[in-house]
Every structure is written in C-alpha cells, then in structure tokens.
Amino acid sequence: MADDPRIQEAHRIPMLDLVDRLDLRGLVRTSGELVGPCPGCGGKDRFSINPQKAVIYCRKCDARGDQIALVRLALGLDFRAALEWLVGPVQELTPAQRDERQRRADEAKRKQRDYERKARESSIRTARDIWFAAKPAEGSPVRDYLAVRGITAALLPILPHCLRFEPEARYVIPVEGQQNRWQTLHVGPAMVGAVVDAQGRVTAVHRTWIDLTQPKGKLVIPDPRKPGETLPAKKVLGSKKGGAIRLSAPREARMMVMGEGLETTATALVAHPYDEPVAYWCGVDLGNMSGIRMKGKGLKYDGIPDLTDTEAWVPPPWVQRLVFLQDGDSEPRLTRAKLLSGLRRAIAHRPGLTAAIVHPGEGIDMNDLLMGAAPVGMEGE
C-alpha cells in the first residue's frame, strides 16, 4: 500500500474540505487549529486539526495522523476502506501518469513547507517585537500577580530577567470562516515570559493576562463561540519547540528543575530545597518537554521518545541532574508518559545524566503546595 499513488492524492485534499465532507460538528478555530470534540471518543476540546500541517490529534484516545487517519477515526473504517472513501478505488496508471502524480505531490509538499516556514518566521518576528517593546516587570502588576500566587517579594526579591510586562496586550481569536482574520476579545495587562532557544534567542512569548480581582489573578475570558465556557488566560506566540523560559540559571549549576508552567517552576525556585546551585527553567507545555513520542499499539503510556525528532528540547551539556515537575491536576498516566519521554530523551543525548519526576499529589500542582497542600514524592528514572 505504501506505493499506492492514491495516498498522495489523499494528502492533497485540504483538511477544511474534509471537515465539511465528513460533517464534523462542534469544532472552533483556536490559534490556527480547529478544536472540539473527538469524532472517536467525544469530549469537548480534546481533539484538534491543524489545517496547515494537515494533521489531527486527540489528547484522550491518542488518535493522530493525516487525512486518511481522520476518515478512519470519524467513520470507523480500516485503512483501505478509508482511502477508497477519500479518492475512490485503485486505478491502473501509466508510467507517465505516475510521474505526473509524483510531481504534483512533491510540488504540494514544497509549497506546504514554504508556507509553514514563512508562517513560523512571521510568528517569531511578532513575538520578538512584543518582547522588546514590553516594560520591566518590577513595579508592575506582574509583581502583584505573582504575589497573589504566593510568590511574594519576600520569597523572590529580584524578578527573573525573562519576565516583562505588557500593559495593553491584545487577546485575539480567529474569525470563523475568514482566513488570517482576527477578533480582539480583550486588551489589558499581561505578564510576558521570553521563550528562548538553545542559542539564547527569543523565539516565542508566553503571555498571562492579569486580573487581580480574580482568586488566582488571571483574567477570565468568556468564549464567544461556546456560551458558558471560558478561554485560557495564557497564550504562546512564536515558535516554542525546543525552547524554554529561563527563570534562573546560575553559572555553577549542574542540576536543572523544569516545570510545565511559569508559576509551577517559580514555586520550585522560591522553595529551593537543594543544597547546591540549581537552574529553574519552564518548559512551556508538556508536548515541548516530551518531544515526539513513539506511537503504536500498547505504547501510549510507555513514554518512549522518538529520537528522530531533532527539534525537541534537550538540556544543555552542563546539566548532570534533571528533575521534571509533574502537575497533579493533569491526566496522570499520559502526563507521566510525556515526562518520561522527555527525561529519556535527555539521558540519550547527555550520557551520564540522572533524572527524576517530582509529583506534588493528585489534583494539585506545585503552586498549590505553596498555598499549603500535601508533601511531594519523587520517582527516579
């Protein structure tokens, strides 16, 4: 089947056309993706389709893949039946017809790669503009927001240089049915974190919109597309893959602690239970900390990294001990699998490195511990 020219023909079908053809309901556009219930396992927002990359992903059932995978998931078909549903039965082609199909497929791939490259570069430029235009965090609502989260000036006298303040940050969402059009839902203060790559270059910004009247200081943003539901108060703009937010990086450190969220990592920073210098970096999200994992039957929770993913995050060469912080308010088995994948990738790239996962307890994260929750457990790798 691998040399079946219909596969390339299926890959040329735009994902948005396929969504209409399958009559998939409840999907809304968020950050360039369509997000909503999974055609296979349901839910509300666990499923996503990236029209530009032509890939699907479900956080719950781990469904992923291309146009053929979407048809299989939505209609319950096997590979052959899904391919026939998409492009019809196999036809005998002349060598010239096969060459022409291959040429069109190669051209479509080239155009897609070029589009993705330009979109990534544009996003990085915008992120850098935001970062360099932002104001110092000290003396701004960023300090007040962190205090609401228990990270007070007494615990953190000097704010990390990776944090800045944007007084009028625009919170935007895509306009339904209109490509490259955006709707502004809110303009207001935001904490800005710089995501930097291995060379220390800013490649993305992580923004948290602030509302100090809320219990945890984060803005509550109603979703106009889903009455009664809210949008996340945090967004990343730019290219985060392989990057991190470096809260603290002492020159003499040989150990690194990394959490998924800024508040989680900052909590560990102010707690600092170690007798040695430690770097505290924020991994932005679990997918970035994990990199691409090996997939297949029985591998969902095994946490095996795909080492062909050359863009995934790995710690700098000076790191000899790596600790990942596991939030207890995420789905535990899949969260652990992603963290194990990241740790094993680090060990593969940095021979001699040792690693561990710190878990605060079910239903809480590290920042909740700062507010007085239960003890931490540690698992070695």
SVG drawing of the C-alpha trace seen along z (x, -y; Angstrom):
<svg xmlns="http://www.w3.org/2000/svg" viewBox="-24 -50 54 53">
<polyline fill="none" stroke="black" stroke-width="0.4" points="0.0,0.0 2.9,-2.4 3.5,-3.0 -0.3,-3.4 -0.5,-6.8 -3.9,-7.4 -2.2,-8.1 -0.5,-11.2 -3.8,-12.1 -5.5,-11.9 -2.8,-14.1 -3.6,-16.8 -7.2,-17.1 -7.4,-20.2 -8.4,-19.4 -11.0,-22.0 -12.7,-20.5 -12.6,-17.1 -14.2,-18.5 -17.1,-19.7 -17.3,-16.5 -17.4,-14.5 -19.8,-17.0 -17.8,-17.2 -19.6,-19.4 -18.6,-21.5 -15.1,-22.5 -13.9,-26.0 -10.8,-27.8 -8.2,-28.5 -4.6,-29.5 -4.7,-28.3 -6.3,-24.9 -9.8,-23.5 -10.5,-22.3 -13.5,-20.4 -15.0,-17.0 -13.2,-13.9 -15.1,-12.0 -13.9,-8.9 -14.1,-9.4 -16.1,-12.6 -15.3,-15.1 -15.4,-18.9 -12.0,-20.2 -9.6,-17.2 -9.4,-16.9 -7.6,-19.2 -7.0,-19.6 -4.1,-21.6 -5.2,-22.6 -1.8,-23.9 0.1,-20.8 -2.8,-18.5 -2.6,-16.5 -5.1,-15.5 -4.5,-14.7 -6.7,-13.7 -5.3,-14.1 -7.5,-11.3 -7.6,-8.4 -4.2,-9.5 -5.7,-9.4 -3.3,-11.2 -2.3,-11.3 -3.3,-12.6 -6.4,-12.9 -6.7,-9.1 -6.5,-8.9 -9.3,-11.4 -11.6,-9.4 -10.8,-6.2 -11.5,-7.9 -14.7,-9.6 -16.2,-6.7 -14.6,-3.7 -13.1,-2.3 -9.9,-0.4 -7.0,-2.0 -8.1,-0.5 -11.7,-1.5 -10.8,-5.0 -8.5,-5.5 -11.2,-4.4 -13.8,-6.6 -11.4,-9.5 -10.2,-9.1 -12.0,-6.1 -10.9,-2.6 -7.4,-1.9 -6.8,-2.5 -4.1,-1.3 -1.8,-4.2 0.7,-4.6 4.3,-5.4 3.7,-8.9 0.6,-9.3 2.5,-8.1 5.3,-10.5 2.9,-13.4 1.1,-12.4 4.5,-12.3 5.5,-15.7 2.2,-17.2 2.7,-15.6 6.3,-16.9 5.2,-20.4 2.4,-20.4 4.8,-19.3 7.2,-22.0 4.5,-24.7 3.4,-23.4 6.9,-23.5 7.4,-27.0 4.1,-28.2 5.0,-26.7 8.4,-28.3 7.1,-31.7 4.3,-31.5 6.9,-30.4 9.3,-33.2 6.5,-35.8 5.2,-34.5 8.7,-34.7 9.2,-38.3 5.9,-39.3 6.9,-37.6 10.2,-39.4 8.5,-42.7 6.2,-42.1 9.1,-41.1 11.4,-44.0 8.5,-46.5 7.5,-45.2 8.2,-47.0 10.2,-45.9 8.2,-43.6 9.4,-45.1 7.0,-47.7 4.2,-46.5 1.1,-44.3 3.4,-41.3 4.7,-41.6 1.2,-41.8 0.1,-38.8 2.9,-36.7 2.1,-37.7 -1.5,-36.6 0.1,-33.2 2.1,-33.1 5.4,-34.2 5.9,-37.3 8.7,-39.8 10.0,-38.4 10.4,-35.0 11.6,-36.4 13.2,-39.8 14.5,-40.1 12.3,-39.1 13.9,-37.0 15.0,-38.9 12.9,-36.5 9.7,-38.3 8.4,-41.6 5.1,-43.5 2.8,-44.4 0.2,-47.0 -2.1,-46.6 -1.8,-43.1 -4.4,-42.1 -6.1,-38.8 -7.3,-37.7 -9.0,-34.6 -9.5,-33.7 -12.6,-35.0 -14.7,-32.0 -14.6,-31.2 -12.1,-34.0 -8.5,-33.1 -5.9,-35.4 -8.6,-37.5 -8.6,-38.0 -11.1,-39.2 -9.9,-41.1 -11.7,-39.9 -9.7,-41.9 -6.9,-44.5 -5.2,-44.7 -2.2,-43.9 -0.2,-40.7 2.9,-39.1 5.3,-38.2 7.8,-35.4 10.6,-35.1 10.9,-31.6 14.5,-31.2 16.1,-28.5 19.4,-26.7 21.4,-29.7 19.5,-32.1 17.5,-33.7 13.9,-34.8 11.6,-32.6 8.3,-33.0 6.5,-34.9 4.3,-33.3 1.6,-35.8 -0.6,-35.6 -3.4,-38.1 -3.9,-39.6 -7.0,-40.4 -6.1,-40.9 -9.8,-40.8 -9.8,-37.1 -8.8,-34.5 -5.6,-33.5 -5.1,-36.8 -5.8,-35.5 -8.2,-37.1 -11.5,-35.2 -12.3,-35.3 -15.7,-34.1 -15.6,-32.1 -18.0,-33.9 -18.2,-30.7 -19.2,-28.5 -21.7,-30.1 -20.9,-29.3 -17.3,-28.3 -14.1,-30.3 -10.8,-30.6 -7.3,-30.0 -5.8,-33.2 -2.4,-32.1 -1.2,-32.1 2.1,-31.4 3.0,-33.3 6.0,-32.3 7.9,-29.0 8.2,-27.3 9.5,-23.9 12.9,-23.2 12.8,-26.4 12.3,-27.2 11.7,-30.2 14.9,-30.5 13.8,-31.8 17.2,-31.1 20.5,-29.7 23.4,-30.1 26.8,-29.6 27.9,-27.0 24.7,-24.9 24.9,-21.3 21.3,-20.5 18.1,-21.7 14.5,-21.7 11.8,-22.1 8.1,-22.6 5.4,-22.9 4.0,-26.3 5.7,-29.5 4.0,-29.5 4.9,-25.9 8.6,-26.5 8.7,-29.8 7.2,-28.0 10.1,-25.5 12.5,-28.3 11.4,-30.1 11.1,-26.8 14.6,-25.7 15.0,-22.5 18.5,-21.7 21.9,-22.4 23.5,-23.2 23.0,-25.8 20.1,-24.8 18.8,-26.2 15.0,-26.6 13.6,-26.6 10.0,-26.5 9.2,-24.0 6.1,-25.9 4.0,-22.8 4.1,-19.0 4.4,-18.5 7.5,-20.7 9.1,-18.9 8.3,-15.5 9.1,-15.9 7.6,-13.4 6.9,-10.0 7.0,-6.6 3.4,-5.6 1.8,-2.2 -0.3,0.4 0.5,0.6 2.9,-2.3 0.6,-5.2 1.7,-5.3 5.3,-3.9 7.0,-7.2 9.5,-6.2 10.9,-9.2 11.2,-9.3 14.8,-10.2 14.4,-11.2 12.7,-14.4 15.8,-16.6 13.9,-19.8 12.8,-18.5 14.1,-20.2 17.1,-18.7 19.0,-20.2 22.3,-22.0 25.5,-19.9 26.3,-21.2 23.2,-19.6 24.1,-16.4 20.8,-16.0 17.4,-16.8 14.2,-17.0 10.8,-17.3 7.8,-18.6 4.6,-16.8 1.3,-18.7 -1.2,-16.6 -4.2,-18.3 -3.5,-16.7 -4.4,-13.2 -1.7,-11.3 -0.8,-8.4 -0.4,-10.4 1.3,-13.2 3.8,-10.8 4.4,-9.2 5.2,-12.6 7.6,-13.5 9.3,-10.1 9.8,-10.6 11.5,-13.9 13.7,-12.5 14.7,-9.5 15.5,-11.8 17.7,-13.9 19.5,-10.8 20.1,-9.6 21.6,-12.9 23.5,-13.6 25.3,-10.4 25.7,-10.1 22.8,-12.4 20.4,-11.3 16.8,-12.2 13.6,-12.1 10.0,-13.2 8.6,-15.1 4.9,-14.8 3.0,-17.1 0.0,-14.9 -3.3,-14.2 -5.4,-17.2 -2.8,-19.9 0.2,-21.5 3.4,-22.9 1.9,-26.3 -0.9,-24.8 1.8,-23.4 2.9,-26.9 -0.6,-27.6 -0.3,-24.7 -1.0,-21.3 0.4,-17.8 4.0,-16.5 6.0,-15.8 7.0,-12.3 10.0,-11.5 10.5,-8.8 13.9,-8.1 14.5,-7.2"/>
</svg>
